[in-house]
Each structure stands twice: as structure tokens, then as C-alpha cells.
Amino acid sequence: MTSNTNKKEEVSRLTSDATTSKTLYEKEEGRLLHFHNDGNIVDDDYCTPNSVILFITNCVELKGYGVSASLENRYPYMGLFKERVQLFNTGRATFDTQSRPGDVKIYVKDAMPILAALTPHYGSGPEIENNPSSLQKIKSSVDASYTAGLQEDTLPNRLTAFQKGLESLWCYLTHKIHEGKKITSVVAPVASGVGLKKSTLWYENYFPVLMKFAMKTLFKHNITLILIGPKKKVDSSEPIPDTPMELPMTKKRKIENNESDEIEIYTPTIE
């Protein structure tokens, strides 16, 4: 098992490598980076066919909570939880209907926003290092795959999966842009879905990864990043690599929803 020291070093590497330059951050804020402290992700302002709504959930739950529940009610074509089948009476999805850490599922409907469900972590709540409930589940569960998933649900693994999911999302958006699709904004909630009670922890860990992604991809295409929630200033002199992300896409399928509208579910993978 990885030592606590190694885990801390891995988190430091992921966040410091992805930390934004103060100059770049201040340049983009107000232009391509916006904070909407009082916004609601289901507001009509974000309900446009040129918007992408990015949200986070875990891999095993059978229903959405908080932001994901609000989005499911607002946009019935978001079928993430409808796809999951309960494993006996465990309250979680069967292994073959679970998501995997790093997956991003895309839900599309004509004249509506693109919904992107990213699953950077396996279980609910904080990472395993700070989650007594998950530790207890590991001790009591007889489901080997579930136990293994919880044991790997560390902060470094969550951040790596978060980065992978963002890269997969960019695969999809690049594909759509090349097809002529106009994307003007990506909307995402601050500190939602990652099991953190304080937004400061989200800013310390997830925000740097998100900003590196935005500066390498979205901002280069004049796509605005709108963050719904409290703002915290970033102060760093770490430069951003100038390498664009261009990644392969696979696993494309289509299903029919209950309203007989064709919905595209797109799960890109990194090879």
C-alpha cells in the first residue's frame, strides 16, 4: 500500500504541475473566466445549445443528489442514473452498470445544452484517507470489486481521474467543433460532487487541474469557463505548458429515451 508520504507527494505533483500563472489567471478572469456566486446551474441562462454543463458524481450511486439531482430533474435526457442497475439490496449499482473513475458520459439533445457527467471518484464522500464510512465498508463488505474500488479511492487517484475525464471531454468537444458545432461556454459548480465540505479544499486540489485544462484547451478556442459558487484568489507563478490537447475518441453509441428523442451518449477514452 502506498505510504502517506508518497500520497502527499503525488497530490503535490498533480496540483503544483497544474497550478495557474497569476498573470494568466488575472488576464482571463472577467474575459474567459467568470465566477457566478449567486448562480444556479439549472438557471435558464445556462440552458443554451452552445453551453456545456459539467458536473461530478461518483461511480456507484443509484440516484443523484444535489447538483446531479437538480440536473436530472431539469434535463430528463440525462440518463446516467437510469442506466445503473441495483446490486441485490446493496443500494449501489452492479459492476457492469457502474461508471469507472475518469469516465465522462455525454448527453445531448437538440436545442439543449450538452451535459457532461464526470466520475473522478469511486465512492461517495471524501477520499478514503479521510472517510471513516468507506473504511468501515471495506472491513464489512464481501464484494471484492467494491472493496478494491474503495481502496483505490485516494486523493491522488481522484485528481488523476479528474484530469483524465477533462481530457476525454475535450476529445468530444474538439470532435464537435471540427464538425461545426459552436461551443461558447462550459459551466461547472464549485466544490460539488467531490465529497468536500469546504470549497477551500476544492480550490487547493481540483481547481488547479481545472484551470490548467481550461488554459490549454477552452481559452485557446475562446470558450468561457463559468464557475457557479464562491470565488477564491489563486496566487502562483507556475507557468502553463503551451501544448494543446488533441486526443482520440472511442465508444460511441446511441440510445432512445422515453420521449423517443435520440440521445447521444459519448464515452471517450484515453489510449
Buried (B, 14 or more C-beta within 10 A) or exposed (E): EEEEEEBEEBBEEBBEEBBBBBEBBBBBBEEBBBBBEEBBBBEEBBBEBEBBBBBBBBBBBBEBEEBBEBBBEBBBBBBBBBEBEEBEEEEBBBEEBBBEBBBBBBBBBEEBBBBBBBBBBBBBBBBBBEBEEBBEBBEEBEBEEBBEBBBBBBBBBBBBBBBBBBBBBBBBBBBBBEEEEEBEBBBBBBBBBBBBEEBEBBBBBBBBBBBBBBBBBBBEBEBBBBBBBEBBEBEBEBEBEEEEBEBEBEEEEEEEBEEEEEBBBBBBBBE
